[in-house]
Amino acid sequence: MKKNVDNLVQELIALDPSFAMHEKELRMLIGELLENKPDTRLDEEFVTRLRARLLGAPVPSPFGSFFVAPYAVIGVLAVLLIVPFGFYAASRTPDTPVFAMTQDIRTLQGQAFGTLNAQDAGKGGGGADMATDQSKMAASSPYGAGDMMGSSMMVPEGPVTVFTYVYKGEPSELTETEGAVYRRMPGENSSGQVASQLKKFNFGLVNLGAFADMRVRSFELVEDKPYGYSISASFDEGIISINPNYTQWPSLNGKEMPAQLPGSAIPSDEEVIAMASRFLDDHNISLANYSEPVVQTYAPMGITETRMQYAPEQITVTYPLKINGASVYENGEQPHGLQVSVSVRDKRVMSVYGLSSQTYTSSSYTLSTDADKILSIANRGGVNVWVPEASSGIQIKKVEAELGTPEKILMHTYTYTDGESKELFVPALRFPVTKAPDGELYYPKSIVIPLVPELLTQEQIVMPMDAVR
Amino acid sequence: MDERATIEACIRGETARFGELYDAYVRPIYDFLYYKTHHKETAEDLTAETFFKALNNIQQFDSSRSFRSWLYAIAHNAVRDHYRSARPTTDIDDVWDLAGDDDMVRDAETRRALAEVQKHLSALSPIQRDILILRLWQDLSYKEIAEIVGKSEANSKMIFSRAIAALRAKVPAGVFAILLASFHTI
């Protein structure tokens, strides 16, 4: 620094020779100014993130679309919070959405997600545990081997129905030796940007600007008006959920116990879909990544819902997700995607789930080409289907259904290893049930079999008889 | 990097090449914006705004001018717009125009570190401060400074020397005596 001070002092004396008389003071002053150069604390992550935004965004929008949708929904509190956010975003920072709506897939090296059947039991990781449970439920219960959902469940009374699925589709051949597994990511770490906007407010009690490297993990906004909504955003998960603001819904606030709705109150599927789609459209929720909606049915097969004695309080419409053009299904038979629940009583949308950021990484995994093995697993109804052994003493009722030619899909699943839960989408075959078993009211519409060999190994299923011994 | 070739490529529409310009200038531009805001997140926002504006307007860039000066000019305007939109009724060019106890956010550490300097630099005119920052803290040449602030090179030199003279006159002699006693490292 001394050399710098010397140079600057000489430069100043050259500019104004009268400085020579005060050289010592000048040296002190320049030294003080150089010494007090602020530490700018440039964040290298910010540099990388901005570079990606600059080069990845063809026409940066003055508004992040994140701000647009909630602004239409939210009432008083939203106005207090979102409008200033929007003001800052509009007046200063051309920005990309906080949560990515456009599908963005980054390819990683092969096997990048490690083993796909890892479930570190007993170490937390709610999503993964739940997925495991669901997998076992789907395997052991539906419509096949009785409703034995866990070790504490009772031994079934009466015969257990065991399904056999006979393949009647086209001759099948599995030729692809590798396929892409996708992992959903919460997206760019824009939670820091939202925190930086919050830090600009004077909160009175504390100066948020005095804290460093902050990010927002989640927030909830409520619409304070009749039939208003509560909007929750999780940055860690990259998910936004919409629920009723219960205090503002007369049918839900608990002040009165409304009578049960008759079966005749159930709206048609077209009406339910129309209500759901209108809500999504009104709130700028894009359906670009989803296929045609399907209404979840409640009545047993062969019975129209309006003939049911009572109507359910809500009916759910699922907009099935597509990743890179492939449909996504749960480990069971249900499509995975955006779920919109419509209140039958209030004839309006109650909640929206599964609105997730569409940033993925993909990695190539070896796929099974053993068509016989896949068909044999499909024949018994899936990977983790429990069939009572003859020696168990459980009565068995055998029924037969037929399967048609499968379609290639992605199966939604989780792994949990080393304290980290991964949401994955794995190549799979979905066999449609083309002929229902005679006399059965409940049966699956399809069987989903993953194609990654390590997911074809049956888990150890706790049998109910063992559990109660 | 052949800066001229890169700029010409960007003007032709090869905007992927803009990354080279970004890599060369993001740090000095961010530093400049931090010196004028004393707030990390605000400096980041304004850095983003500066580079997005540059990218969107690169076809209007006059390639006979210095790109660095053009970029600094965008950043300079962004700071001024930032403070004027936040305080439309007062004439603020940067954080130095604010009183030390003003409630506009700034990083606590920087506010403490600059408390003494703030008193003196606040008394300078905005143009004097800009030239002081660009010359002392960013080590830019008078030619570059002249292009950024829109003055001639000779005028920029004169403003700099007058700013130093004004500071020397304002800082009490007693302060110099104290500084002199503790200032052994220089």
Interface residues (C-beta under 8 A of the other chain):
Chain A: M1 K2 V5 L8 L12 L15 D16 F19 H22 K24 E25 L26 R27 M28 L29 I30 G31 E32 L33 L34 N36 K37 P38 D39 T40 R41 L42 D43 F46 V47 L50 R51 R53 L54 L55 P60 Y88 S91 R92 T93 P94 D95 A195 S196 Q197 K199 K200 N202 N207 L208 G209 A210 A212
Chain B: T15 A16 F18 G19 Y22 D23 V26 R27 Y30 D31 Y34 Y35 H38 H39 K40 E41 T42 A43 E44 D45 L46 T47 A48 E49 F51 F52 L55 N56 A78 D81 H82 S85 D103 V105 R106 D107 A108 E109 T110 A113 L114 E116 V117 L132 R135 L136 W137 K157 M158 F160 S161 I164 A165 L167 R168 V171 F176 L179 L180 F183 T185 I186
